[in-house]
Amino acid sequence: MRHLTVGVFHDDALAKELGKSGTVSDIAMYNRKTDEYIFTFMSPVNDKLTAKSEIISTIDAAILVFSQMSRELGETILMLDLLGVKRGIAISTAYATPEQIKPITQDTSIKSYRVSEKDPGKLLELLKDIAPPRDNASPPVITVDHSFSVKGVGEVVLGFVKKGTVKKYDKLNLLPAGKEVLVRSIQVQDEDHESAEAGTRVGLAIKGAGLEELGRGSVLTSSGEVKSLSNATLRFTRNRFYGEDISAGVFHATVGMQTNPVTISIPIDDSIVVESAKAIVYEPQDTALLLDLNAKKNRIVGKGTF
């Protein structure tokens, strides 16, 4: 069974047509299972910027609808480009024909997207051609997106296997809580499994941590490469469309499914120091999107690489 996680941007109705509604918070999840594929579609509710940044940090591919041109659409294009999301589909509309989309995306990662009309059946067929590489051999790394308690089961997390293979009865480190937890059971699409490979969205019953420690952005892993630190020096790339002066102060940083308020230093020699009251979980070469939620125009400051 092949798994694909897809972000759907700027058309809530399309996301609902592509899959069956699942978990909804500020991120709406939709699921579709066929004989060969399991698709997970994610869409930001009310186009919330932090939710959108977390989706873009997680997906394998994007469906970008060129609805009415707006700051929000421009920010989506910028974040997809900064995070290098090169697999996807651009949907032409009355506001943007294929000929008009090309110059908008020519200097971004979106230039490689297939251009299509809004047809859910055709879109699903195009998505089947997308086969991102998977790392099943490394130690498991699972990013949590939702968590809850189930009577008679205990704490359950929903999340994505970023790499490796998670197995029933695995003992994993929970970060940033710093606890060892036991995987009591694994479900995929409400079916019990003994294991789940990279790319899979899973439900894991967990023993050893409380619900307050299993929030969005938490990571379960046995890899020594995954770190949890409250400060880090990043290689910084500024968004050329961010119009504000960058001065030391409070911004927000998204890494994977976690978004934290951070204090940053003034960039020096393409480096920037990020400090957070809550520890940030990351691996070497992970990318942080830096956001200025109070900016008057473009709110994407740039990106930092660990």
Secondary structure as GFF3:
##gff-version 3
##sequence-region A 1 306
A	DSSP	beta_strand	2	9	.	.	.	ID=ss1
A	DSSP	alpha_helix	12	18	.	.	.	ID=ss2
A	DSSP	beta_strand	20	24	.	.	.	ID=ss3
A	DSSP	beta_strand	27	33	.	.	.	ID=ss4
A	DSSP	beta_strand	37	44	.	.	.	ID=ss5
A	DSSP	three_ten_helix	45	47	.	.	.	ID=ss6
A	DSSP	alpha_helix	49	56	.	.	.	ID=ss7
A	DSSP	beta_strand	61	65	.	.	.	ID=ss8
A	DSSP	alpha_helix	71	82	.	.	.	ID=ss9
A	DSSP	beta_strand	88	91	.	.	.	ID=ss10
A	DSSP	alpha_helix	98	105	.	.	.	ID=ss11
A	DSSP	three_ten_helix	109	112	.	.	.	ID=ss12
A	DSSP	beta_strand	114	116	.	.	.	ID=ss13
A	DSSP	alpha_helix	120	127	.	.	.	ID=ss14
A	DSSP	beta_strand	141	150	.	.	.	ID=ss15
A	DSSP	beta_strand	154	163	.	.	.	ID=ss16
A	DSSP	beta_strand	165	167	.	.	.	ID=ss17
A	DSSP	beta_strand	171	175	.	.	.	ID=ss18
A	DSSP	beta_strand	179	188	.	.	.	ID=ss19
A	DSSP	beta_strand	191	193	.	.	.	ID=ss20
A	DSSP	beta_strand	195	197	.	.	.	ID=ss21
A	DSSP	beta_strand	201	207	.	.	.	ID=ss22
A	DSSP	three_ten_helix	211	213	.	.	.	ID=ss23
A	DSSP	beta_strand	219	221	.	.	.	ID=ss24
A	DSSP	beta_strand	227	238	.	.	.	ID=ss25
A	DSSP	beta_strand	249	255	.	.	.	ID=ss26
A	DSSP	beta_strand	258	264	.	.	.	ID=ss27
A	DSSP	beta_strand	271	282	.	.	.	ID=ss28
A	DSSP	beta_strand	287	291	.	.	.	ID=ss29
A	DSSP	beta_strand	300	305	.	.	.	ID=ss30
###
